[in-house]
Amino acid sequence: MLSRNRRLQLLARVDEAGLASVGTLARDLDVSPSTIRRDLARLAADGALVRTYGGAAAGAVLAGRDGLDPRLASKRAIGALAADLVVDGQTITISSGTTALEFARCLVDRRLTVITNALDVVGVLLDRPGIELVVLGGVVRPGMHSMLGHLAELALRELRADALFMGIGALSAERGLMNDAIPEILTDRALRHASGKCIVLADSSKLGAVAPAFVFGAEEVDTLVTDSEGDPRQIAALEACGMRVLVAATSERSTSPT
C-alpha cells in the first residue's frame, strides 16, 4: 500500500473512532506498529490529528474528550508565535512538554539543527529534509517521553545552541522557573547552559503558579511567550526581571509584544 493511501485510510479510521491505538491501526491496515507510529508522527506534524499515549486522537474530539488538554488552542498559538523567533540556519535546543511539542510542529519545513531530549519532538521532526536532528540519550521518563540523567547531561557538555525553547510547569518573578518532576531539574539546567538564549513557552495558567522543583531563576530567561489571559501583575513583575514578554493571540486579538 502506498504511504499516501495508507495515511488517508489511517486518518479516516481515527476520525471515525475518535481515538485509536497503534496496535489496532496496525492490525486494521496490516502493517507494522513502527510504520503506524511514523505515519501518526507525520499526520500530527501536519495538524491532521493529535498524538496520544499509545495512539492518536481525531482533531474533532479534542475540545470535548476527557483527559485531553483544554488549553491546546493557547499552546498552539504560543508555539506558532515562538516559531517566528527562529532564524533558518540556527541551532536550537527544545525541551520536553506539550507546549514545546506544539512549537516543534511549527518547524517541520524549516532549515535548522535541533537538539532535544524529548521523544515526542523527535517523532515530529524525524526525516524532515531541512532538520538536522541531535537526540540526547538518557533514561526515559514515562508519560512525558523525555530523556533524563547523566547521559543527557554529559552530551550537552559537548554541544552548543543559539537558543533554548522550553516548556515549564510554573514560573514567577520571585520563585523563578519550577517543574513538577524533580528528576528533570539537572537536565533542564544542562539544556540552559548549552544555549545562548532562553525562550520559555508557557500558557497563562503557569504564571504565578508554584511547583516543587526549582529549575533556575527568572533572570536566566530572555523571552517569555504566553497567551492573552495572563495576570498583568505577573507579566509586569517578569518584565521587571528583564524578561521580554510576547503575547500570542488565541482568538480575534492580534499578537503583540507587551
C-alpha positions as CSV (number, residue, x, y, z in Angstrom):
1,M,0.0,0.0,0.0
2,L,1.4,3.4,-1.0
3,S,2.2,5.6,2.0
4,R,-0.2,8.4,0.9
5,N,-3.1,6.0,0.6
6,R,-2.2,4.3,3.9
7,R,-2.2,7.6,5.7
8,L,-5.5,8.6,4.2
9,Q,-7.0,5.3,5.4
10,L,-5.3,5.7,8.8
11,L,-6.8,9.2,9.2
12,A,-10.2,8.0,8.2
13,R,-10.2,5.3,10.9
14,V,-9.0,7.7,13.6
15,D,-11.7,10.2,12.6
16,E,-14.4,7.5,12.7
17,A,-13.3,6.1,16.1
18,G,-12.3,9.4,17.7
19,L,-9.4,7.6,19.5
20,A,-7.4,4.7,18.2
21,S,-4.4,2.8,19.4
22,V,-1.2,1.9,17.4
23,G,-1.9,-1.8,17.8
24,T,-5.5,-1.5,16.4
25,L,-4.4,0.6,13.5
26,A,-1.5,-1.7,12.7
27,R,-3.9,-4.7,12.6
28,D,-6.5,-2.9,10.6
29,L,-4.1,-1.7,7.9
30,D,-1.9,-4.9,8.0
31,V,1.4,-3.0,8.6
32,S,3.9,-2.9,11.5
33,P,3.4,-0.7,14.6
34,S,6.6,1.2,13.7
35,T,5.1,2.1,10.3
36,I,1.9,3.3,12.1
37,R,4.0,5.4,14.5
38,R,5.8,7.1,11.7
39,D,2.6,7.8,9.9
40,L,1.0,9.2,13.1
41,A,4.0,11.4,13.7
42,R,3.8,12.8,10.1
43,L,0.0,13.4,10.3
44,A,0.4,15.0,13.8
45,A,3.1,17.3,12.4
46,D,0.7,18.3,9.6
47,G,-2.1,19.0,12.2
48,A,-4.4,16.3,10.9
49,L,-4.6,14.6,14.2
50,V,-3.1,14.6,17.7
51,R,-0.8,12.0,19.1
52,T,-1.9,10.5,22.4
53,Y,-0.1,7.9,24.6
54,G,-0.1,4.7,22.6
55,G,-2.1,6.1,19.7
56,A,-3.9,9.1,18.3
57,A,-7.0,11.3,18.6
58,A,-9.0,13.0,15.9
59,G,-8.9,16.7,16.0
60,A,-12.7,16.9,16.3
61,V,-12.7,15.3,19.7
62,L,-10.0,17.5,21.3
63,A,-12.3,20.0,22.9
64,G,-14.8,17.6,24.4
65,R,-12.8,14.5,25.3
66,D,-11.9,14.0,28.9
67,G,-8.2,13.8,29.6
68,L,-7.2,15.9,26.6
69,D,-5.7,19.4,27.2
70,P,-8.3,22.1,27.2
71,R,-5.5,24.7,26.7
72,L,-4.5,23.2,23.3
73,A,-5.5,26.3,21.3
74,S,-3.4,28.5,23.6
75,K,-0.4,26.2,23.3
76,R,-0.7,26.0,19.5
77,A,-0.8,29.8,19.3
78,I,2.2,30.1,21.6
79,G,4.1,27.6,19.6
80,A,3.4,29.4,16.3
81,L,4.5,32.8,17.7
82,A,7.7,31.2,19.2
83,A,8.5,29.7,15.8
84,D,8.6,33.2,14.4
85,L,11.6,33.9,16.6
86,V,13.6,31.1,15.0
87,V,16.0,32.0,12.1
88,D,16.8,29.4,9.5
89,G,20.3,28.1,9.9
90,Q,20.2,28.3,13.7
91,T,21.0,25.5,16.2
92,I,18.3,25.3,18.8
93,T,17.5,23.1,21.8
94,I,13.9,22.1,22.6
95,S,12.9,20.7,26.0
96,S,10.0,18.3,26.7
97,G,6.5,19.4,27.3
98,T,3.2,19.8,25.5
99,T,3.7,23.5,24.5
100,A,7.3,22.7,23.3
101,L,5.8,19.9,21.2
102,E,3.3,22.4,19.6
103,F,6.3,24.7,18.9
104,A,8.2,21.8,17.2
105,R,5.2,21.1,14.9
106,C,5.7,24.6,13.5
107,L,9.3,23.9,12.5
108,V,8.8,20.9,10.1
109,D,9.6,22.9,7.0
110,R,12.4,24.9,8.4
111,R,16.2,24.6,8.0
112,L,17.7,24.1,11.4
113,T,19.8,21.9,13.7
114,V,17.6,20.8,16.6
115,I,19.0,19.3,19.8
116,T,16.3,17.7,22.0
117,N,15.7,15.2,24.9
118,A,12.0,14.9,24.0
119,L,11.0,11.8,22.1
120,D,7.7,13.4,21.0
121,V,9.7,16.2,19.4
122,V,11.9,13.6,17.7
123,G,8.8,12.0,16.3
124,V,7.6,15.3,14.8
125,L,10.9,16.3,13.3
126,L,12.3,12.9,12.2
127,D,13.1,12.6,8.5
128,R,12.3,16.3,7.8
129,P,14.7,17.3,5.0
130,G,15.7,20.6,6.5
131,I,16.2,19.4,10.0
132,E,19.4,18.0,11.4
133,L,18.3,16.2,14.5
134,V,20.5,15.6,17.5
135,V,18.9,13.3,20.0
136,L,20.1,13.2,23.6
137,G,20.4,9.9,25.3
138,G,19.4,9.1,28.9
139,V,16.7,7.3,30.9
140,V,13.2,7.8,29.5
141,R,10.6,9.4,31.8
142,P,7.3,7.6,31.2
143,G,4.4,9.7,30.2
144,M,6.5,12.8,29.3
145,H,8.7,10.7,27.0
146,S,11.7,12.8,28.0
147,M,15.3,11.5,28.3
148,L,17.0,12.4,31.6
149,G,20.1,11.8,33.6
150,H,23.8,12.0,33.4
151,L,24.0,10.6,29.8
152,A,21.9,13.6,28.5
153,E,23.8,16.0,30.7
154,L,27.2,14.7,29.5
155,A,26.1,15.0,25.9
156,L,25.1,18.6,26.5
157,R,28.6,19.5,27.7
158,E,29.8,18.8,24.2
159,L,27.0,20.8,22.4
160,R,26.2,24.5,21.9
161,A,23.0,26.1,20.6
162,D,21.8,29.6,19.8
163,A,18.7,29.3,21.9
164,L,16.7,27.0,24.1
165,F,12.9,26.8,23.7
166,M,11.5,25.2,26.8
167,G,8.1,24.4,28.4
168,I,7.8,24.9,32.1
169,G,5.4,23.9,34.8
170,A,5.3,27.2,36.7
171,L,7.1,30.5,36.8
172,S,7.1,33.8,38.7
173,A,9.5,36.7,39.2
174,E,10.0,35.7,42.9
175,R,10.3,32.0,42.6
176,G,11.8,31.6,39.2
177,L,11.1,28.5,37.0
178,M,9.7,25.4,38.5
179,N,8.6,21.9,37.4
180,D,6.6,19.1,38.9
181,A,9.3,16.5,38.2
182,I,12.4,16.7,40.4
183,P,14.4,14.3,38.2
184,E,14.2,16.8,35.3
185,I,16.0,19.6,37.1
186,L,19.6,18.9,36.2
187,T,18.7,18.0,32.6
188,D,16.8,21.3,32.2
189,R,19.7,23.2,33.6
190,A,22.1,21.5,31.3
191,L,19.9,22.5,28.3
192,R,20.0,26.1,29.5
193,H,23.8,26.1,30.0
194,A,24.3,24.7,26.4
195,S,22.2,27.5,24.9
196,G,22.8,31.2,24.3
197,K,19.3,32.5,24.9
198,C,16.3,31.0,26.7
199,I,12.8,31.3,25.4
200,V,10.1,30.0,27.7
201,L,6.8,28.8,26.3
202,A,4.1,28.9,29.0
203,D,0.4,29.4,28.9
204,S,-1.2,31.8,31.4
205,S,-2.1,29.1,33.9
206,K,1.7,28.7,34.6
207,L,2.2,32.4,35.6
208,G,2.4,32.8,39.3
209,A,1.9,29.1,39.9
210,V,4.1,27.0,42.2
211,A,5.7,23.6,41.6
212,P,8.1,21.7,43.9
213,A,11.2,21.5,41.7
214,F,13.2,24.8,41.2
215,V,14.9,24.8,37.8
216,F,16.6,28.3,37.6
217,G,15.8,31.9,38.2
218,A,13.7,34.2,36.1
219,E,16.8,36.3,35.3
220,E,18.0,33.4,33.1
221,V,15.1,33.9,30.7
222,D,15.4,36.2,27.8
223,T,11.9,35.9,26.4
224,L,8.5,34.5,27.6
225,V,5.8,33.6,25.1
226,T,2.4,33.3,26.7
227,D,-1.3,33.8,25.9
228,S,-3.5,36.8,26.4
229,E,-5.2,35.5,29.6
230,G,-2.1,36.2,31.9
231,D,-2.4,38.2,35.0
232,P,-1.0,41.7,34.2
233,R,0.7,41.9,37.6
234,Q,2.6,38.7,37.0
235,I,3.6,39.8,33.5
236,A,4.8,43.2,34.8
237,A,6.9,41.5,37.5
238,L,8.5,39.2,34.9
239,E,9.3,42.2,32.7
240,A,10.9,43.9,35.6
241,C,13.3,41.0,35.8
242,G,14.5,41.9,32.3
243,M,12.3,39.4,30.5
244,R,10.7,40.2,27.2
245,V,7.1,39.1,27.1
246,L,5.3,38.2,23.8
247,V,1.6,37.5,23.8
248,A,0.1,35.0,21.4
249,A,-3.5,35.7,20.2
250,T,-5.8,32.8,20.6
251,S,-9.0,34.4,19.3
252,E,-9.6,37.6,17.4
253,R,-7.0,39.5,19.4
254,S,-3.8,40.3,17.5
255,T,-0.4,39.0,18.5
256,S,1.7,41.7,20.1
257,P,4.6,42.2,22.4
258,T,4.0,43.7,25.8
